[in-house]
């Protein structure tokens, strides 16, 4: 069997598949036309041919046996499908991907090829997008408390679109980048968001926002729009209606000051798990836009989706490294505790608690197993007792060496991961189908042609 490094650069030929992994033919080739590995700006992609799928990749990883480092399978076909779905469901809303959610260069490169914009909140995120070939005009610097150094950098890079929510920020921008196109961020919190960003960012739309618009006007700064963010992990699609309505009031007020606002940024807060459709959000947003910002208003609408684009694109493969049986005083099993090679300081973040059991792939498939279920706790590998993945869930007994497969792991886990206690961050394996790869190549050629035409 090929080693993991070789397999990572291998082409999946499923013409002989009928008995699982043992019937796969693993062929090492190079070049785009002739094999498996394709590159875009020095990123190596593993090309899936024919009817190969991520499930086959998972079987491959499992066949290598347990490893110290967990594995992320990044499926770029999922990112492409999410972009196409967004364009269908929200045709008026131009997506600016929130880089903070998952800054893997392959994701950024894919979204550049698809024509998406980017929500950057730091100099490093801006650098990443520009290094991958992003267009400065397709970046919004969406942080309302920017450093002087980052403002200087943004100006030098030709990034003009940026947010503010206070007088001091306006003073800094006036000093460093007075030519900037400014977007006033207001606070509008969803009552059903896991993280209320309004505690930290966004001004009060009724009292502070009008005063800030007047102050910007007195400085001679160009305010071009209004933005909001209803909160991360938001489960209330109807809150967007109220937020868009509040923005409309400020558009009208700005007009009385002589501003002609032409940009509405409806922020983030969209679901991205495989079983959480965006349809209800799209229905509410499209209705609100039609009511408050109809097409004839000529207002450009953008959004800052992060979780939506990447949550379902990543599958985690972890394995059981140790096990502990907790018994009652009478000797019966009260709980089974397992220690995995990934945890809260790795792929599992505080924003995405596990509410359902993972798929289990036995490390030893010949072992006869009981179907009895026990109260189960899954721990991460570190010495921190807060490194808890899930607890109290009924699961069949696991064995050391078993693999646990978690889906919907693409949002925030990777960017928040640390090497605490010296444990490895997940290894990322990037896959894309030939069909999607060819689509990205076509998108790039079409945009180059359009640029030349202008």
Secondary structure, 3 states (H helix, E strand, C coil): CCCHHHHHCCEEECCCCCCHHHHCEEECCCCCCCCCEEEECCEEEEEECCCCCHHHHHHHHHHCCCCCCCEEEEEHHHHHHHHHHHHHHCCCEEEEEEHHHCCCHHHHHHHHHHCCEEEECCHHHHHHHHHCCCCHHHEEECCCCCCHHHHHHHHHCCCCEEEECCHHHHHHHHHHCCCCEEEEEEECCCCCCCECHHHCCCECCCCHHHHHHHHHHHHCCEEEEEEEECCECCCCCCHHHHHHHHHHHHHHHHHHCCCCCCEEECCCCCCCCCCCCCHHHHHHHHHHHHHHCCHHHCCEEEECCCHHHHHHHEEEEEEEEEEEEEECCCCCEEEEEEEECCCCCCCCCCCCCCCCCCEEECCCCCCCCCCCEEEEEEECCCCCCCCEEEEEEEEECCCCCCEEEECCCCCCHHHHCCCHHHCCCCEEEEEEEHHHHHHHHHHHHHHHHHHHHC
